[in-house]
Amino acid sequence: MSNTFAITRVALRQYRSIATADVTLGKLLILVGPNGSGKSNFLDSLRLVSESLETSLDQALRNRGGVAEVRRRSTGHPTHFSIELSFEGDSGDLSDPRDSAQYSGKYGFRVAAEKGGGFRISSEACHIAVDGGAREFFKVLDGKLVEQSLPVMPPSSSQRLYLVSAAGLPQFLPVFDGFRGINVYNPNPDAIRLPQAPDAGEFLHRDGANLASVLHRLDRSTADKAVKNRIEEYVRLIVPGMRSVDREPLGQWETVTFSQDVPGAKHPWRFPAQSVSDGTLRALAVLTALFASSGHTLSPIGVEEPESALHPAAASILMDALRDASERRQVLATSHSADLLDRGGFQESELLAVRSVGGETIVSGLDPAGAKAIRESLYTPGELLRIDQLLPDEGALGA
């Protein structure tokens, strides 16, 4: 049994191209918009939280070029950015499924830029409500702990997120694990093709480079064998004739090989990753990210343009996989593909429209006309996208 963790609301201020956004999230969410509209910036805000808890906020900002590249540039010269996330989850003793607790709450922080490229965490707060009635919280202002639910709490700093320190206490550990476990994937076929040094395969890299190690880990475990079978079933739907996908050792290295039926051949032929298309490699990496568990907490995962380089007919199959995976863990994806959205059964709450207006990214639910069309099954989201009618709510545009 795994713990689950989901984000129910995202509020951003001055984050990259996003001046302001405040949206709710369900089990499945697709951010739809043209190239360059800022879809990836929305997912990147969640990845920044994860990286900041896994390493440090300083390192996460450096990976993005520094705080000046993260806070939005505009004529108003904002000197800060903020991220606030509402969440819900369950935690407990994994050895005894009866010993579990449901919880929900909010966590967020505000980062101010300082001269010379420096930064400080001007505020950070976390509030947790447990189904048993317990409430835990802390609030830090400019490095000083000003509110706390427990009599003894760790020391604070204006340079490091306090949740990292609070995770040493069991009351805050599930929230820390939930946010730290967020992953956003953008598989790179060229990285997957290169022979890789083997690793434990516990976590798929963002670019999918260690795909062979993850598949090998699934293949060796009786419990995970069914997961690998499910991945291969979807691959067979996308690539007819494909039999299996396996890890192939190459001396001190390893790679991915595909077994496929070939007309006239008595036995399936094996093809190395170097001989497989970009679309197939990306799809395999996306499917592995969706279904291969990582750690004891099922945190949200994001996928950037999962349909990239795929044949249009295969895109709808990948949409089925996204929905299938969302029954177990929260799935977020970006897309500008009408083919991906042609599958029926969409709820309007599963879509966010993203547009760039005057260099500012607008992220919101659909406008009333688009929402009605989907709610009443008049059009699929893909059909609306083809006629450029998958638009943000006018209220979000300041109309």
C-alpha positions as CSV (number, residue, x, y, z in Angstrom):
1,M,0.0,0.0,0.0
2,S,1.3,3.5,-0.9
3,N,0.6,6.8,0.5
4,T,-1.1,9.3,-1.9
5,F,-0.6,13.0,-2.2
6,A,-2.3,15.5,-4.5
7,I,-2.4,19.2,-5.1
8,T,-5.9,20.7,-5.1
9,R,-5.1,24.3,-5.8
10,V,-2.2,26.3,-7.3
11,A,-1.8,30.1,-6.7
12,L,1.2,31.8,-8.4
13,R,2.3,35.4,-8.3
14,Q,5.0,36.8,-10.6
15,Y,6.4,33.4,-11.5
16,R,8.3,33.6,-14.8
17,S,5.8,34.7,-17.4
18,I,2.8,34.2,-15.1
19,A,1.7,37.4,-13.3
20,T,-1.0,35.7,-11.4
21,A,-2.8,32.4,-11.5
22,D,-5.2,30.7,-9.1
23,V,-6.6,27.4,-10.3
24,T,-8.0,24.2,-8.9
25,L,-6.7,20.7,-9.8
26,G,-8.3,17.3,-9.9
27,K,-6.9,13.8,-10.5
28,L,-6.2,14.6,-14.2
29,L,-5.4,18.0,-15.6
30,I,-4.3,19.0,-19.2
31,L,-2.9,22.5,-19.8
32,V,-3.7,23.4,-23.4
33,G,-2.2,26.3,-25.3
34,P,0.0,27.3,-28.2
35,N,3.8,26.9,-28.2
36,G,5.4,29.6,-26.1
37,S,2.2,30.4,-24.1
38,G,3.8,29.5,-20.8
39,K,2.4,26.0,-20.1
40,S,5.7,24.7,-19.0
41,N,6.2,27.6,-16.6
42,F,3.1,26.4,-14.7
43,L,4.6,22.9,-14.3
44,D,8.0,24.3,-13.5
45,S,6.6,26.1,-10.4
46,L,5.8,22.7,-9.0
47,R,9.1,21.3,-10.0
48,L,10.8,24.2,-8.2
49,V,9.1,23.3,-5.0
50,S,10.2,19.7,-5.3
51,E,13.8,20.6,-6.2
52,S,14.0,23.1,-3.4
53,L,13.0,20.5,-0.8
54,E,15.3,17.8,-2.4
55,T,18.4,20.0,-2.6
56,S,17.9,23.6,-1.6
57,L,16.0,26.7,-2.8
58,D,19.4,28.3,-3.8
59,Q,20.2,25.3,-6.0
60,A,16.8,25.3,-7.6
61,L,17.0,29.0,-8.4
62,R,20.5,28.6,-9.8
63,N,19.3,25.8,-12.1
64,R,16.9,28.3,-13.6
65,G,19.5,31.1,-14.0
66,G,18.9,32.8,-10.6
67,V,16.0,34.6,-8.9
68,A,16.1,37.3,-11.6
69,E,15.1,34.7,-14.2
70,V,12.4,33.2,-12.0
71,R,10.5,36.3,-10.9
72,R,8.5,37.8,-13.7
73,R,9.9,40.7,-15.7
74,S,7.6,43.5,-16.4
75,T,7.3,47.3,-16.3
76,G,6.2,47.1,-12.7
77,H,9.6,45.6,-11.7
78,P,8.3,43.0,-9.3
79,T,11.0,42.1,-6.8
80,H,9.4,38.8,-5.6
81,F,7.5,35.7,-6.6
82,S,5.2,33.5,-4.5
83,I,3.9,30.0,-4.7
84,E,0.9,28.7,-2.6
85,L,-0.3,25.2,-2.9
86,S,-3.3,23.5,-1.3
87,F,-3.0,19.7,-0.8
88,E,-4.6,16.6,0.4
89,G,-3.3,13.1,1.1
90,D,-3.2,10.1,3.3
91,S,-0.4,8.7,5.4
92,G,0.2,6.0,8.0
93,D,2.0,2.9,8.9
94,L,2.5,1.1,5.5
95,S,2.8,-2.2,7.4
96,D,-0.7,-1.8,8.7
97,P,-3.2,-0.3,6.2
98,R,-5.7,0.3,9.0
99,D,-3.3,2.8,10.6
100,S,-3.8,5.7,8.2
101,A,-4.9,9.3,8.3
102,Q,-6.4,11.7,5.8
103,Y,-5.1,15.2,5.9
104,S,-5.3,18.4,3.9
105,G,-3.9,21.9,4.1
106,K,-1.9,24.7,2.5
107,Y,1.8,25.3,2.0
108,G,3.5,28.3,0.4
109,F,6.4,30.7,0.4
110,R,7.3,34.1,-1.0
111,V,10.8,34.9,-2.2
112,A,12.2,38.4,-2.5
113,A,15.1,39.3,-4.9
114,E,18.0,41.3,-3.4
115,K,20.8,43.3,-4.9
116,G,23.6,41.4,-6.4
117,G,21.5,38.4,-7.5
118,G,20.7,37.3,-3.9
119,F,17.4,36.3,-2.4
120,R,15.6,35.9,0.9
121,I,12.5,33.9,1.9
122,S,10.3,36.7,3.1
123,S,7.5,34.4,4.2
124,E,6.7,30.7,4.4
125,A,3.7,29.0,6.0
126,C,2.2,25.5,6.3
127,H,-1.1,24.5,7.8
128,I,-2.2,20.9,8.1
129,A,-5.6,19.6,9.3
130,V,-5.8,15.8,10.1
131,D,-9.1,13.9,10.0
132,G,-8.7,13.1,13.7
133,G,-9.0,16.8,14.5
134,A,-5.3,17.6,15.0
135,R,-4.0,20.8,13.4
136,E,-0.3,21.5,12.8
137,F,1.2,24.7,11.5
138,F,4.1,27.0,11.3
139,K,4.8,30.5,9.9
140,V,8.2,32.1,9.2
141,L,8.7,35.8,8.4
142,D,12.1,36.9,7.2
143,G,13.8,34.0,8.8
144,K,12.0,34.2,12.1
145,L,9.5,31.6,13.3
146,V,6.5,33.6,14.4
147,E,3.8,31.0,14.7
148,Q,4.0,27.3,15.6
149,S,1.7,24.5,16.7
150,L,4.4,22.5,18.6
151,P,6.2,23.7,21.7
152,V,9.6,22.8,20.3
153,M,10.5,23.5,16.6
154,P,13.8,23.5,14.7
155,P,15.7,26.8,14.1
156,S,14.8,28.8,11.0
157,S,16.7,30.6,8.2
158,S,15.8,33.2,5.5
159,Q,17.8,31.2,3.0
160,R,16.4,27.7,3.4
161,L,12.8,26.5,3.2
162,Y,11.6,25.8,6.8
163,L,9.6,22.7,5.7
164,V,13.0,20.9,5.2
165,S,13.7,21.4,8.9
166,A,10.1,20.7,10.0
167,A,10.2,17.4,8.1
168,G,12.3,16.1,11.0
169,L,9.0,16.1,12.9
170,P,6.5,13.3,12.1
171,Q,3.6,15.8,11.9
172,F,5.1,17.6,8.8
173,L,7.0,14.7,7.2
174,P,4.1,13.5,4.9
175,V,3.7,17.0,3.4
176,F,7.5,17.2,2.9
177,D,7.5,13.8,1.2
178,G,4.5,14.6,-0.9
179,F,6.0,17.8,-2.3
180,R,9.5,16.5,-2.7
181,G,8.2,13.5,-4.7
182,I,6.7,15.7,-7.5
183,N,8.3,14.9,-10.8
184,V,7.9,16.6,-14.2
185,Y,9.1,14.7,-17.2
186,N,10.2,15.8,-20.6
187,P,11.8,12.6,-22.2
188,N,14.6,13.2,-24.6
189,P,15.0,10.4,-27.2
190,D,18.6,11.2,-27.8
191,A,19.4,10.7,-24.1
192,I,17.5,7.4,-24.1
193,R,19.4,6.2,-27.1
194,L,22.8,6.7,-25.4
195,P,24.2,3.7,-23.5
196,Q,23.9,4.5,-19.8
197,A,25.7,3.3,-16.6
198,P,23.3,1.1,-14.6
199,D,21.6,2.5,-11.5
200,A,19.0,1.3,-9.0
201,G,16.2,2.3,-11.3
202,E,14.1,3.6,-8.4
203,F,13.4,7.0,-10.1
204,L,13.1,7.7,-13.8
205,H,15.2,10.7,-14.7
206,R,13.4,13.8,-16.1
207,D,14.8,13.1,-19.6
208,G,14.3,9.4,-19.4
209,A,18.0,8.6,-19.7
210,N,18.0,5.8,-17.2
211,L,14.9,4.1,-18.7
212,A,16.7,0.8,-19.1
213,S,17.5,0.7,-15.3
214,V,13.9,1.4,-14.4
215,L,12.6,-1.3,-16.7
216,H,15.1,-3.7,-15.3
217,R,13.9,-2.9,-11.8
218,L,10.3,-3.6,-12.8
219,D,11.3,-6.9,-14.5
220,R,13.1,-8.2,-11.4
221,S,10.3,-7.6,-9.0
222,T,7.3,-10.0,-8.8
223,A,5.2,-7.1,-7.5
224,D,6.2,-4.8,-10.3
225,K,6.1,-7.3,-13.2
226,A,2.4,-6.5,-13.7
227,V,3.4,-2.8,-14.1
228,K,5.9,-3.6,-16.8
229,N,3.3,-5.8,-18.6
230,R,0.9,-2.8,-18.5
231,I,3.5,-0.5,-20.0
232,E,4.1,-3.1,-22.8
233,E,0.4,-3.4,-23.5
234,Y,0.2,0.3,-24.2
235,V,3.4,0.2,-26.3
236,R,1.8,-2.6,-28.4
237,L,-1.3,-0.5,-29.0
238,I,1.0,2.4,-30.1
239,V,3.4,0.2,-32.2
240,P,1.5,-2.8,-33.7
241,G,3.6,-5.9,-33.7
242,M,5.8,-4.9,-30.7
243,R,6.2,-7.8,-28.3
244,S,8.3,-6.5,-25.4
245,V,10.7,-3.9,-24.2
246,D,13.8,-4.9,-22.2
247,R,17.0,-3.8,-20.7
248,E,20.1,-5.0,-22.7
249,P,23.5,-5.1,-21.0
250,L,26.4,-3.7,-23.0
251,G,29.5,-4.5,-20.9
252,Q,29.6,-1.8,-18.2
253,W,26.7,0.0,-19.8
254,E,23.1,-0.8,-20.7
255,T,20.4,0.2,-23.2
256,V,16.8,-0.5,-24.1
257,T,15.9,-3.0,-26.8
258,F,12.6,-3.7,-28.5
259,S,11.3,-7.1,-29.7
260,Q,9.0,-6.8,-32.7
261,D,7.2,-9.2,-35.1
262,V,8.5,-8.8,-38.7
263,P,6.5,-10.2,-41.7
264,G,8.2,-13.4,-42.9
265,A,10.4,-13.9,-39.8
266,K,9.9,-17.0,-37.7
267,H,10.9,-15.2,-34.5
268,P,10.6,-11.5,-33.4
269,W,13.5,-9.3,-34.3
270,R,15.3,-7.3,-31.6
271,F,15.9,-3.6,-32.3
272,P,18.2,-1.4,-30.1
273,A,17.0,2.0,-29.0
274,Q,19.3,3.6,-31.7
275,S,17.0,2.1,-34.4
276,V,13.7,3.2,-32.8
277,S,11.8,6.4,-33.6
278,D,11.7,9.4,-31.4
279,G,7.9,9.0,-30.9
280,T,8.2,5.4,-29.7
281,L,11.0,6.2,-27.2
282,R,9.2,9.2,-25.8
283,A,6.0,7.2,-25.5
284,L,7.8,4.4,-23.7
285,A,9.4,6.9,-21.3
286,V,6.0,8.6,-20.6
287,L,4.3,5.3,-19.9
288,T,7.1,4.3,-17.6
289,A,6.8,7.6,-15.7
290,L,3.0,7.2,-15.4
291,F,2.9,3.6,-14.1
292,A,6.2,2.9,-12.4
293,S,6.0,3.7,-8.7
294,S,8.8,5.7,-7.1
295,G,9.1,5.7,-3.4
296,H,6.4,5.0,-0.8
297,T,4.4,8.2,-1.6
298,L,2.5,8.6,-4.9
299,S,3.0,12.3,-5.5
300,P,1.7,14.1,-8.6
301,I,3.6,13.8,-11.9
302,G,3.7,16.2,-14.8
303,V,4.5,15.4,-18.4
304,E,5.4,18.0,-21.0
305,E,3.7,17.3,-24.4
306,P,3.4,13.5,-24.0
307,E,2.2,13.2,-27.6
308,S,5.3,14.8,-29.1
309,A,6.6,13.0,-32.2
310,L,3.8,10.5,-32.1
311,H,1.5,9.6,-35.0
312,P,-2.0,11.2,-34.5
313,A,-3.7,7.9,-34.2
314,A,-1.4,7.0,-31.3
315,A,-1.9,10.2,-29.4
316,S,-5.4,9.2,-28.3
317,I,-4.0,5.9,-27.0
318,L,-1.6,7.9,-24.9
319,M,-4.5,9.9,-23.6
320,D,-6.1,6.7,-22.4
321,A,-2.9,5.9,-20.5
322,L,-2.9,9.4,-18.9
323,R,-6.4,8.8,-17.7
324,D,-5.7,5.3,-16.6
325,A,-2.7,6.4,-14.5
326,S,-4.7,9.2,-12.9
327,E,-6.9,6.7,-11.2
328,R,-3.9,5.9,-9.0
329,R,-2.0,9.2,-8.8
330,Q,-2.5,12.8,-9.9
331,V,-1.4,13.4,-13.5
332,L,-0.7,16.8,-15.0
333,A,0.3,17.3,-18.7
334,T,0.8,20.1,-21.2
335,S,-0.3,19.8,-24.8
336,H,-1.1,21.7,-27.9
337,S,-2.3,18.6,-29.8
338,A,-5.9,18.3,-30.9
339,D,-5.3,14.6,-31.6
340,L,-4.5,14.0,-27.9
341,L,-7.8,15.7,-26.9
342,D,-10.0,14.0,-29.4
343,R,-10.9,11.2,-26.9
344,G,-14.4,11.7,-25.5
345,G,-15.3,11.8,-21.8
346,F,-13.5,15.0,-20.8
347,Q,-14.8,17.0,-17.9
348,E,-14.3,20.8,-18.2
349,S,-12.5,20.7,-14.9
350,E,-9.8,18.5,-16.5
351,L,-8.7,21.3,-18.8
352,L,-6.9,24.6,-18.3
353,A,-6.5,27.0,-21.2
354,V,-3.2,28.9,-21.4
355,R,-2.6,31.9,-23.6
356,S,0.1,34.6,-23.8
357,V,-1.3,38.1,-23.9
358,G,1.2,40.9,-24.2
359,G,3.9,38.6,-22.9
360,E,1.9,37.7,-19.9
361,T,0.7,34.1,-19.4
362,I,-3.0,33.6,-18.6
363,V,-3.9,30.3,-17.0
364,S,-7.5,29.6,-16.3
365,G,-10.5,27.4,-16.8
366,L,-12.3,27.4,-20.1
367,D,-14.5,30.3,-21.2
368,P,-18.3,29.7,-20.7
369,A,-18.9,28.8,-24.4
370,G,-16.1,26.2,-24.4
371,A,-17.0,24.8,-21.0
372,K,-20.7,24.4,-22.2
373,A,-19.6,22.7,-25.4
374,I,-17.6,20.1,-23.5
375,R,-20.2,19.7,-20.7
376,E,-23.0,19.0,-23.2
377,S,-20.7,16.9,-25.5
378,L,-21.3,19.2,-28.4
379,Y,-17.6,19.2,-29.3
380,T,-14.5,17.3,-28.1
381,P,-11.7,19.5,-26.7
382,G,-9.7,18.5,-29.8
383,E,-12.4,19.9,-32.1
384,L,-12.5,23.1,-30.2
385,L,-8.7,23.4,-30.3
386,R,-8.8,23.0,-34.1
387,I,-11.0,26.0,-34.5
388,D,-9.1,27.9,-31.9
389,Q,-12.0,28.0,-29.4
390,L,-10.3,26.4,-26.4
391,L,-9.9,29.7,-24.7
392,P,-9.4,31.0,-21.1
393,D,-12.3,32.5,-19.2
394,E,-12.6,36.2,-20.2
395,G,-12.7,37.0,-16.5
396,A,-9.0,35.9,-16.2
397,L,-8.1,38.3,-19.1
398,G,-9.4,41.2,-17.1
399,A,-12.4,41.7,-19.4
